[in-house]
Structures are given as structure tokens and as C-alpha cells.
Amino acid sequence: MATALNVFRTVTADLTTLPTKLYTAPRAKTSIFLSIQATNVSNEIATVSFFHNSVANVQTAVAKDFRIPVGDALAIIGPGSKLVLESGQSVVASAGANNKVQLVMGVLESAN
């Protein structure tokens, strides 16, 4: 069976205070994040941190302790922006408190 050239994926997560690996680019594919949105679903200000992890586990902050007002959202990657992961690279996220931030990511996986 042939491998699809391009595959779209949606990844969702309820963030906790523990940094969690949410997605890893598959072998022989490049992953292009078309959107990443963090939404405050609580009744008080929430914070979110989002990182890119290299294959060598070098972590680079994309958003660090970013404050999200009540009922609002943060476009970590929004219109006109992209985040590219090479095979084996990953993204990690956490929130300042449990059950306050929900994350949704739109990813295009492209065969190398």
C-alpha cells in the first residue's frame, strides 16, 4: 500500500501542570503545524507554556508562561505562521494549573 503524500491531523489535549509531549513528527515525514490554539476554559486567568523539542531533546520555548484571560484564547500558531517539525522532533506543553487550558492543533504531515 502506498503512503499518502499529505495527511491532515487534529490533535487535542487538556493541559496539566506536568509538561506533556503532545505530538512527535512521524518517521520519514515532516509535520507542519497550521494552527495551535490554547483556550482558557476556567473562571480565572490561566497560563500556558509550549515548547519545540529537537531530536537531541533540546527544548526551545514557543510560548512561556503566557497569560490567557478568562474566556479567551491564545493563537500560539495562527494565520500566516507555521511551525515545522522534522522527523522525530516533538512539541511539549503545560499549563499553570490543571483543567484550565485546552489545546487544539492542526497538523499537516507530509512525506519526505
Residue pairs with C-beta under 8 A, 6 or more apart in sequence:
3 28
3 111
4 111
5 110
5 111
6 108
6 109
6 110
6 111
7 108
7 109
8 106
8 107
8 108
8 109
9 106
9 107
9 108
9 109
10 104
10 105
10 106
10 107
11 22
11 23
11 103
11 104
11 105
11 107
12 102
12 103
12 104
12 105
13 20
13 22
13 93
13 102
13 103
14 99
14 101
14 102
14 103
15 38
15 48
15 93
15 94
15 95
15 98
15 100
15 101
15 102
15 103
16 94
16 95
16 98
16 99
17 94
17 95
17 96
17 97
17 98
18 94
19 49
19 51
19 92
19 93
19 94
20 92
20 93
20 94
21 53
21 90
21 91
21 92
22 90
22 91
22 92
22 93
22 103
22 105
23 31
23 85
23 90
23 91
23 105
23 107
24 85
24 88
24 89
24 90
25 31
25 85
25 86
25 87
25 88
25 89
25 90
25 109
26 87
26 109
27 87
27 88
28 87
28 111
28 112
29 87
29 109
29 110
29 111
29 112
30 84
30 85
30 86
30 87
30 109
30 110
30 112
31 84
31 85
31 89
31 107
31 108
31 109
31 110
32 82
32 83
32 84
32 85
32 107
32 108
32 109
32 110
33 77
33 82
33 83
33 84
33 85
33 91
33 105
33 106
33 107
34 77
34 82
34 106
34 107
34 108
35 75
35 77
35 78
35 104
35 105
35 106
36 50
36 75
36 76
36 77
36 83
36 91
36 103
36 104
36 105
36 106
37 73
37 74
37 75
37 76
37 78
37 103
37 104
37 105
38 48
38 50
38 63
38 66
38 68
38 73
38 74
38 76
38 93
38 101
38 102
38 103
39 68
39 72
39 73
39 74
39 101
39 102
39 103
39 104
40 46
40 68
40 69
40 70
40 71
40 72
40 73
40 100
40 101
41 99
41 100
41 101
41 102
42 70
42 97
42 99
42 100
42 101
43 70
44 70
44 100
45 67
45 68
45 69
45 70
46 67
46 68
46 95
46 96
46 97
46 100
46 101
47 65
47 66
47 67
47 68
47 95
47 96
47 97
47 101
48 63
48 65
48 66
48 68
48 74
48 76
48 93
48 94
48 95
48 96
48 101
48 103
49 61
49 63
49 64
49 65
49 66
49 93
49 94
49 95
50 61
50 62
50 63
50 76
50 91
50 92
50 93
51 59
51 60
51 61
51 62
51 91
51 92
51 93
52 59
52 60
52 62
52 83
52 85
52 89
52 90
52 91
53 59
53 60
53 89
53 90
53 91
53 92
54 60
54 89
55 86
55 88
55 89
59 92
62 76
62 77
62 83
62 91
63 74
63 76
65 96
66 74
68 74
68 101
77 83
77 105
83 91
85 91
87 112
91 105
93 103
95 101
